Amino acid sequence: MISVIIPTQNSAHLLRRALPPLVDGVAHGLVRQVILADGGSVDDTRAIADAAGCDIVSALGDRVARLRDGAAYAKGAWLLFLPPETVLAPGWAGEVERFVAHPNAAQRAAVFKLSLDNDAGGASLAWTRFRSRWLKRPSIEQGLLLSRTLYDQIGVYGDDIARRIGGRRLFELNAEVVVQRDAVRESSGV
C-alpha cells in the first residue's frame, strides 16, 4: 500500500535508526516497499539498505531531486517521503492506518508531529511546531504522506509541495517522528 521513499547520501549512521520502525508498518500490512534514492554514497548506506530488503535507486542531485526520483520508482498507492534523520515513533502505523481509511484521505496529505531526540529544542522546536500546525508549512523532517493520486495531481516533489497541496488538505497526524536536533533545518522544505 505505501512506498516509503528515503533520500540518502552517506547515511549509514542514520539508517540504523530510521529503518527498524518501518517493520511495524510491514507487520500492519501498510508498507509495501522501501526505496532508498541514493545520491552516490561511499559508506555502508547501500549495504544496509540491501540487507534490509530496500530497493535502491541511483539518484543524483539534491535531496528534492532524489525524492522525485524515488517517487518515480514507487509502486505503492501511497507515498511516504521520509528523510534518513527522521525516526518514526511507536504507534505511527496505527495512526497512518486511521488516516488512509478516511473517505477523503486520497485528496489529503499528512505530516507527523516533530520531536527531537534530546530535551534541548526550546524555541526552535516550538517555532517548527507552530509553523507546521498553524501556518501549514511543515519541515521536511516531519515526513510527508500522500496518495499517488494527489501526488500526480499536484506534480512532482518540490520545495513548494506544501503550498501546492494547500493548507486545507494538509493534516498533522497524532503520531511523532524523532529527529536528531542538529538535523532540523530552519527552512520549511516540505
C-alpha positions in Angstrom: 0.0 0.0 0.0 2.7 2.5 1.0 6.1 3.1 -0.8 8.5 4.8 1.7 11.0 7.0 -0.1 14.2 7.9 1.8 16.7 10.2 0.1 20.2 9.1 1.1 23.8 10.2 0.7 26.3 8.6 3.1 23.5 8.0 5.5 24.6 4.6 7.0 24.7 6.0 10.6 21.2 7.4 10.2 19.6 4.3 8.6 20.5 2.1 11.6 17.8 4.1 13.5 15.4 5.0 10.6 14.8 1.6 9.1 13.7 -0.6 12.1 10.5 1.3 12.9 9.3 0.6 9.3 9.0 -3.1 10.3 5.8 -2.1 12.3 4.4 -0.8 9.0 5.2 -4.1 7.3 3.6 -6.0 10.1 0.4 -3.9 9.8 0.4 -4.5 6.0 1.0 -0.8 5.3 4.5 -0.8 3.9 4.8 -2.4 0.6 8.2 -1.0 -0.5 11.1 1.0 0.9 13.1 2.9 -1.6 16.4 4.5 -0.9 17.0 7.2 -3.5 20.8 7.3 -3.1 23.0 10.2 -4.3 26.2 8.2 -4.6 27.0 7.0 -1.1 30.5 5.8 -0.4 29.8 4.5 3.1 27.7 1.4 4.1 24.4 3.0 3.1 23.7 0.7 0.1 24.8 -2.4 2.1 22.5 -1.6 5.0 19.6 -0.9 2.5 20.3 -4.1 0.7 20.4 -6.2 3.9 17.1 -4.6 4.9 15.4 -5.5 1.6 15.1 -2.0 0.4 15.0 -1.1 -3.3 17.9 1.2 -4.2 17.6 3.8 -6.9 20.6 5.8 -8.0 19.5 9.4 -7.9 21.8 12.3 -8.5 21.1 15.9 -7.4 19.9 17.5 -4.2 17.5 15.9 -1.7 14.4 17.1 -3.5 15.7 15.6 -6.8 16.4 12.3 -5.0 12.8 12.3 -3.6 11.4 12.9 -7.1 13.5 10.0 -8.5 12.3 7.7 -5.7 8.7 8.6 -6.3 9.1 7.8 -10.0 10.2 4.3 -8.9 7.4 3.8 -6.3 4.8 1.1 -6.8 2.5 1.9 -3.8 -0.8 3.7 -3.9 0.5 5.9 -1.1 3.9 7.7 -0.8 5.7 8.4 2.4 8.6 10.7 2.0 10.9 10.3 5.0 14.4 11.8 5.5 17.0 9.4 6.9 17.4 11.5 10.1 13.8 11.0 10.8 12.7 8.1 13.0 9.0 7.1 13.2 7.9 6.8 16.9 6.0 3.8 18.2 2.3 3.8 17.2 2.9 5.5 13.9 1.4 2.6 11.8 -1.9 2.7 13.6 -2.2 6.5 13.1 -1.4 6.1 9.4 -4.0 3.3 9.1 -6.7 5.6 10.5 -5.7 8.4 8.2 -5.7 6.4 5.0 -9.1 4.8 6.0 -10.8 8.2 6.0 -13.1 8.6 3.0 -11.3 11.8 1.8 -7.8 10.6 2.5 -6.7 10.3 -1.1 -7.2 14.0 -1.5 -5.3 15.0 1.6 -1.7 14.8 2.8 -0.3 14.2 6.3 2.8 15.0 8.2 3.9 13.8 11.6 4.4 15.8 14.8 8.1 16.8 15.2 10.0 15.8 18.3 13.8 15.9 18.9 16.0 13.1 20.2 17.0 15.2 23.2 15.4 17.6 25.6 17.0 20.6 24.0 15.0 22.4 21.4 13.1 25.1 23.1 12.2 28.0 20.8 13.3 26.2 17.6 11.1 23.2 18.2 8.2 25.5 19.3 8.5 27.6 16.1 8.7 24.4 13.9 5.6 23.0 15.5 3.7 26.3 15.2 4.8 26.7 11.6 3.6 23.2 10.8 0.2 23.3 12.6 -0.9 26.8 12.1 0.9 28.1 9.1 0.8 24.8 7.3 4.5 24.9 6.5 5.9 21.7 7.9 9.6 20.9 7.8 10.9 18.2 5.5 11.9 16.2 8.6 8.3 15.7 9.6 7.8 13.3 6.7 5.0 13.6 4.2 2.3 11.0 3.4 0.1 11.4 0.4 -1.7 9.3 -2.1 -0.1 8.7 -5.5 -3.3 10.2 -7.0 -2.8 13.5 -5.1 1.0 13.4 -5.9 0.2 13.1 -9.6 -2.4 15.9 -9.4 0.0 18.4 -7.8 3.0 17.5 -9.8 6.4 16.2 -8.8 8.0 16.7 -5.4 9.5 20.2 -5.0 10.4 22.7 -2.3 6.9 24.2 -2.6 5.0 20.9 -2.2 3.2 22.0 1.0 2.0 25.2 -0.8 0.7 23.1 -3.8 -1.1 20.7 -1.5 -2.7 23.6 0.3 -3.3 24.2 4.0 -6.9 22.8 3.9 -5.6 19.5 2.6 -2.6 19.2 4.9 -3.2 17.2 8.1 -0.9 16.7 11.1 -1.1 13.1 12.4 -1.3 12.4 16.1 2.0 10.4 15.9 5.5 11.7 16.3 8.8 11.5 14.4 12.0 11.8 16.3 14.8 13.8 14.6 18.3 14.5 15.6 18.4 18.0 16.9 21.2 19.2 14.7 19.5 17.8 11.6 16.5 20.1 11.9 16.6 22.9 9.3 15.2 26.3 9.6 13.5 26.2 6.2 10.2 24.5 5.7 11.4 22.1 3.0 8.2 20.1 2.5 
